[in-house]
Amino acid sequence: MNSGAGHYEPIAREGHPFVIVPAICALLFWWYGHPWLSLLFVAVSVAIAMFFRNPERIAPQDSDAVLSPADGRVVQIEHNAQSRNMPDLSLQRISIFMSIFNVHVNRWPVSGTIRRITHVPGGFLDAREPAASITNENNSIVLDVVNGPIEVVQIAGKIARRIACWVQEGDEVRQGERLGLIRFGSRLDVYLPQGFTFTVEVGTKVRAGQTVIARREN
């Protein structure tokens, strides 16, 4: 079972309080004869709703492909990386930065079974900085897949202080489905075993659940 599969609302439920409060303020200002203040709060409510938008997407059906877990831009690719959650493996890492204008719902790059979820407290550096992978607060998800484990890490940024994870250990997950979100600018890292070739480069813009970021070598 994939716990994230039920999060189909067009506005992610974590955003509902942030959308409703300014909407109520807009209604009250309108009621008491302050139309310009009312319009201001309407604009704030709409802007927040856009941040928490949760669009439907159709993932390509390709078991050899690794899909982007996030909307945003590739900021780092490392071919000889280490993960504290899989210390004995030789890994590669790709990092994707999400600005406040990107969709912030994260999706599974591959299908598999969740082995372990680890939340690590930390700092809040700018998520574009390489050191953010090590020092920032993060949520690590290790997946068992056919050709070896991979790791997806949700990393909080300088503004983002809340990570939402919609899955549990033992869940079976499908490529392209939703896994969670991070609020207000953040970063996703994917650790892959050797035997994959990256199909994007630093600076490439990507879309969660649709852009192929790596492919298994045959």
FENQUI-V500187 format. One record per pair of residues at least 24 apart in sequence whose ideal C-beta (glycine too) atoms are under 10 Angstrom apart, sorted by sequence separation. I is the first residue (numbers start at 1). J is the second residue. If there is no record, write none. Layout:
BEGIN
I;J, I;J
END
This chain:
BEGIN
21;45, 22;46, 72;96, 73;97, 116;140, 117;141, 118;142, 132;156, 136;160, 137;161, 139;163, 141;165, 143;167, 159;183, 160;184, 162;186, 190;214, 192;216, 19;44, 20;45, 22;47, 23;48, 69;94, 70;95, 71;96, 72;97, 73;98, 116;141, 117;142, 132;157, 137;162, 138;163, 139;164, 140;165, 154;179, 157;182, 159;184, 160;185, 161;186, 18;44, 19;45, 22;48, 23;49, 68;94, 70;96, 72;98, 73;99, 115;141, 116;142, 132;158, 137;163, 139;165, 141;167, 154;180, 156;182, 157;183, 158;184, 159;185, 160;186, 18;45, 19;46, 21;48, 22;49, 69;96, 70;97, 71;98, 72;99, 114;141, 115;142, 116;143, 142;169, 152;179, 154;181, 155;182, 156;183, 157;184, 158;185, 159;186, 160;187, 19;47, 20;48, 66;94, 68;96, 70;98, 71;99, 99;127, 114;142, 115;143, 116;144, 127;155, 129;157, 141;169, 143;171, 144;172, 145;173, 152;180, 154;182, 156;184, 157;185, 158;186, 19;48, 20;49, 72;101, 73;102, 86;115, 97;126, 98;127, 99;128, 112;141, 113;142, 114;143, 115;144, 127;156, 128;157, 129;158, 143;172, 156;185, 157;186, 179;208, 18;48, 19;49, 71;101, 72;102, 85;115, 86;116, 97;127, 112;142, 113;143, 114;144, 115;145, 125;155, 127;157, 128;158, 141;171, 143;173, 145;175, 156;186, 157;187, 178;208, 17;48, 18;49, 19;50, 71;102, 72;103, 85;116, 96;127, 97;128, 112;143, 113;144, 124;155, 125;156, 126;157, 127;158, 155;186, 156;187, 178;209, 16;48, 19;51, 70;102, 71;103, 72;104, 85;117, 95;127, 97;129, 111;143, 112;144, 113;145, 124;156, 125;157, 126;158, 127;159, 141;173, 154;186, 155;187, 176;208, 177;209, 15;48, 16;49, 18;51, 19;52, 70;103, 71;104, 85;118, 95;128, 106;139, 108;141, 110;143, 112;145, 116;149, 118;151, 120;153, 122;155, 123;156, 124;157, 125;158, 126;159, 127;160, 154;187, 155;188, 176;209, 15;49, 18;52, 70;104, 71;105, 84;118, 109;143, 111;145, 112;146, 115;149, 122;156, 124;158, 153;187, 154;188, 155;189, 175;209, 176;210, 15;50, 70;105, 71;106, 85;120, 95;130, 97;132, 106;141, 108;143, 110;145, 111;146, 112;147, 116;151, 118;153, 119;154, 120;155, 121;156, 123;158, 124;159, 153;188, 154;189, 15;51, 16;52, 69;105, 70;106, 71;107, 84;120, 109;145, 110;146, 113;149, 115;151, 124;160, 143;179, 152;188, 153;189, 11;48, 12;49, 15;52, 69;106, 70;107, 95;132, 110;147, 112;149, 124;161, 152;189, 153;190, 11;49, 14;52, 15;53, 68;106, 69;107, 95;133, 112;150, 114;152, 141;179, 151;189, 152;190, 153;191, 10;49, 11;50, 12;51, 13;52, 15;54, 68;107, 69;108, 70;109, 141;180, 151;190, 152;191, 11;51, 12;52, 14;54, 67;107, 69;109, 93;133, 110;150, 139;179, 150;190, 151;191, 11;52, 12;53, 13;54, 67;108, 68;109, 69;110, 109;150, 139;180, 150;191, 151;192, 10;52, 11;53, 12;54, 66;108, 67;109, 110;152, 149;191, 150;192, 151;193, 9;52, 10;53, 11;54, 66;109, 67;110, 109;152, 139;182, 149;192, 150;193, 9;53, 10;54, 65;109, 66;110, 108;152, 119;163, 138;182, 148;192, 149;193, 9;54, 10;55, 65;110, 107;152, 137;182, 147;192, 148;193, 8;54, 10;56, 57;103, 64;110, 106;152, 119;165, 147;193, 148;194, 150;196, 7;54, 63;110, 145;192, 148;195, 8;56, 55;103, 57;105, 59;107, 63;111, 106;154, 117;165, 138;186, 145;193, 147;195, 148;196, 51;100, 53;102, 54;103, 59;108, 137;186, 138;187, 140;189, 142;191, 147;196, 50;100, 51;101, 53;103, 54;104, 55;105, 57;107, 59;109, 83;133, 84;134, 117;167, 136;186, 138;188, 50;101, 51;102, 52;103, 53;104, 54;105, 117;168, 118;169, 136;187, 138;189, 140;191, 51;103, 52;104, 53;105, 59;111, 75;127, 76;128, 78;130, 81;133, 117;169, 47;100, 50;103, 51;104, 52;105, 75;128, 76;129, 114;167, 116;169, 117;170, 75;129, 76;130, 86;140, 114;168, 115;169, 116;170, 117;171, 132;186, 133;187, 72;127, 73;128, 75;130, 78;133, 85;140, 114;169, 115;170, 127;182, 132;187, 76;132, 84;140, 85;141, 86;142, 104;160, 113;169, 114;170, 133;189, 75;132, 76;133, 83;140, 85;142, 91;148, 98;155, 100;157, 106;163, 113;170, 114;171, 128;185, 132;189, 91;149, 92;150, 93;151, 95;153, 97;155, 99;157, 106;164, 113;171, 114;172, 127;185, 129;187, 133;191, 83;142, 89;148, 91;150, 96;155, 98;157, 100;159, 105;164, 106;165, 108;167, 112;171, 113;172, 114;173, 126;185, 127;186, 128;187, 89;149, 91;151, 93;153, 95;155, 97;157, 100;160, 104;164, 106;166, 112;172, 113;173, 127;187, 89;150, 105;166, 111;172, 112;173, 126;187, 127;188, 86;148, 89;151, 98;160, 111;173, 112;174, 124;186, 125;187, 86;149, 110;173, 111;174, 112;175, 85;149, 86;150, 110;174, 111;175, 150;214, 86;151, 108;173, 110;175, 111;176, 114;179, 83;149, 85;151, 107;173, 108;174, 109;175, 110;176, 111;177, 83;150, 84;151, 107;174, 108;175, 109;176, 83;151, 85;153, 107;175, 108;176, 107;176, 108;177, 147;216, 83;153, 107;177, 108;178, 109;179, 146;216, 107;178, 108;179, 145;216, 69;141, 106;178, 107;179, 105;178, 106;179, 107;180, 105;179, 106;180, 105;180, 106;181, 104;180, 105;181, 106;182, 104;181, 105;182, 103;181, 104;182, 66;145, 104;183, 109;188, 104;184, 106;186, 110;190, 104;185, 107;188, 109;190, 63;145, 70;152, 104;186, 106;188, 110;192, 63;146, 64;147, 69;152, 98;181, 100;183, 102;185, 109;192, 63;147, 66;150, 69;153, 70;154, 98;182, 100;184, 101;185, 102;186, 69;154, 99;184, 100;185, 98;184, 99;185, 100;186, 98;185, 99;186, 97;185, 98;186, 15;104, 97;186, 98;187, 14;104, 96;186, 97;187, 98;188, 12;103, 14;105, 96;187, 97;188, 12;104, 95;187, 96;188, 12;105, 95;188, 96;189, 94;188, 95;189, 96;190, 94;189, 95;190, 93;189, 94;190, 93;190, 94;191, 7;105, 92;190, 93;191, 94;192, 91;190, 92;191, 93;192, 109;208, 91;191, 92;192, 107;207, 108;208, 109;209, 4;105, 91;192, 92;193, 107;208, 108;209, 4;106, 89;191, 91;193, 92;194, 94;196, 106;208, 107;209, 4;107, 89;192, 90;193, 91;194, 92;195, 102;205, 105;208, 106;209, 107;210, 109;212, 4;108, 89;193, 90;194, 92;196, 94;198, 96;200, 102;206, 103;207, 104;208, 105;209, 109;213, 110;214, 86;191, 89;194, 90;195, 91;196, 92;197, 102;207, 103;208, 109;214, 2;108, 83;189, 85;191, 92;198, 94;200, 102;208, 103;209, 110;216, 69;176, 86;193, 94;201, 95;202, 67;175, 81;189, 83;191, 94;202, 96;204, 2;111, 66;175, 67;176, 70;179, 82;191, 96;205, 65;175, 69;179, 81;191, 94;204, 96;206, 98;208, 3;114, 69;180, 70;181, 76;187, 78;189, 81;192, 2;114, 63;175, 70;182, 75;187, 94;206, 96;208, 62;175, 72;185, 76;189, 78;191, 61;175, 72;186, 80;194, 59;174, 60;175, 61;176, 72;187, 79;194, 96;211, 59;175, 60;176, 70;186, 72;188, 59;176, 70;187, 71;188, 96;213, 58;176, 59;177, 70;188, 57;176, 69;188, 70;189, 79;198, 94;213, 57;177, 68;188, 69;189, 70;190, 94;214, 57;178, 69;190, 77;198, 68;190, 92;214, 67;190, 77;200, 54;178, 66;190, 74;198, 77;201, 77;202, 66;192, 74;200, 76;202, 54;181, 73;200, 74;201, 75;202, 77;204, 74;202, 75;203, 52;181, 73;202, 74;203, 75;204, 51;181, 66;196, 73;203, 74;204, 52;183, 65;196, 66;197, 73;204, 74;205, 51;183, 64;196, 66;198, 68;200, 72;204, 73;205, 74;206, 51;184, 66;199, 72;205, 73;206, 51;185, 65;199, 71;205, 72;206, 71;206, 72;207, 48;184, 68;204, 70;206, 71;207, 72;208, 77;213, 68;205, 69;206, 70;207, 71;208, 74;211, 77;214, 68;206, 70;208, 71;209, 67;206, 68;207, 69;208, 70;209, 71;210, 74;213, 67;207, 68;208, 69;209, 71;211, 67;208, 68;209, 70;211, 67;209, 68;210, 69;211, 67;210, 68;211, 70;213, 67;211, 68;212, 69;213, 66;211, 67;212, 68;213, 65;211, 66;212, 67;213, 68;214, 65;212, 66;213, 67;214, 14;162, 64;212, 65;213, 66;214, 15;164, 59;208, 60;209, 65;214, 66;215, 14;164, 57;207, 59;209, 60;210, 62;212, 64;214, 65;215, 66;216, 13;164, 57;208, 58;209, 59;210, 60;211, 64;215, 65;216, 12;164, 14;166, 55;207, 57;209, 58;210, 60;212, 64;216, 13;166, 55;208, 56;209, 57;210, 62;215, 63;216, 64;217, 12;166, 55;209, 62;216, 64;218, 7;164, 7;166, 4;164, 6;166, 4;165, 5;166, 3;165, 4;166, 5;167, 3;166, 4;167, 2;166, 3;167, 4;168, 2;167, 3;168, 18;183, 1;167, 2;168, 5;171, 12;178, 14;180, 15;181, 18;184, 1;168, 4;171, 14;181, 3;171, 5;173, 12;180, 13;181, 14;182, 15;183, 1;170, 2;171, 4;173, 5;174, 12;181, 14;183, 1;171, 2;172, 3;173, 4;174, 7;177, 8;178, 1;172, 2;173, 7;178, 12;183, 1;173, 2;174, 5;177, 6;178, 7;179, 4;177, 5;178, 7;180, 4;178, 5;179, 7;181, 2;177, 3;178, 4;179, 2;178, 3;179, 4;180, 2;179, 3;180, 4;181
END
